[in-house]
Amino acid sequence: MKTQRKAISLISGGLDSMLATKAILDQGVHVEGINFYTGFCVEGHTHAIRKKDKAKPKRNNALWVAEQLGIKLHIIDIIEEYKDVVINPKHGYGSNLNPCLDCKCFMVKKAHEWIQENDFDFIITGEVVGQRPMSQRRDTMPVIQRESGAEDRLLRPLCAKILPETLPEREGWVDREQLFGFNGRGRKPQIALAGKMGIEDYAQPAGGCCFLTDAAYSNKLADLWTTRGERDYELDDIMLLKVGRHLRPRPHFKLIVGREEGENRFLEGYRKQFTHIIPISHPGPLVLVDGNINEEDLEIAARLTARFSQGKKAASVRVEVHSKKGDTTEMTEMDVTPYRIEDIPTEWYL
Ligand code: SF4
């Protein structure tokens, strides 16, 4: 009797991993999905916060893909272990703080450990030769196989035909002839294949699968490391970098200003951890103060809060200051003159 072979597929929630998984499922292999949560993922609640993203489906795309394909999905939290990948990437960063090659090696390594523990036979990814400048190049793809330890148990169904044969192909667990030879940055072959497979709906992530490919996000992370004097972060730090307008008037403190109701509500969850300011004479944002501030700094912070309120043109705006003192918070009120937009130095904006 033929042994039922089992594969784990790295599911990002995008089209490529969806197609790769379907191609192997269609060959009768038992496939389950694996999705690694790093904290930088674009998925999840952050889409639900802003009005401008209203049209985007509020779904976790990895879960949605698994559901469409009818496979089980394992979502694995790698937040702690992943820090070393972001902070010390052996292969360096891409155009922003995206350590894509180290990231791929790490994720395939974790998937390889998973198949060993769970008695699966091989790993699938949706990688395509030449698709991404760092991790999906002809010369870096073997690096992922080697450094992850997966070696030829790593199968890339979308470009397998232009890569050396892997174990699942050699052993006849999958038919190489039914795999693909996609190459390059174009998306047409994938879109055509989706059509053939009857896949009409899929996520189209712009740029990459995580916030680290985003220039504005990376600037804020670099600022965090510089001003703290160490390259480290906690989950709350990287979540807060996704939300609000960030301004750093002085090296020892910055402000996180809610840009709309959804962001204000999100920032409210952090009120107990930060000194925060709220305009009370006019509607306006909730502003978190990250850092220890003195009287002079407080004046700057309050005037900026007033600037981003609906009283920005008023002579004076009254704000409520909730100063964090140890475990307690002290509340005071003050009247301030809003900053004029031209008086805010551009270098304050992160
Ligand atoms: S975009 Fe982000 S999640 Fe995707 S490979 Fe690069 S670092 Fe990893």
Residues whose N, C-alpha, C, O or C-beta is under 5 A from the ligand:
A	BS01	SF4	N98 P99 C100 C103 K104 G208 C209 C210 L212 T213
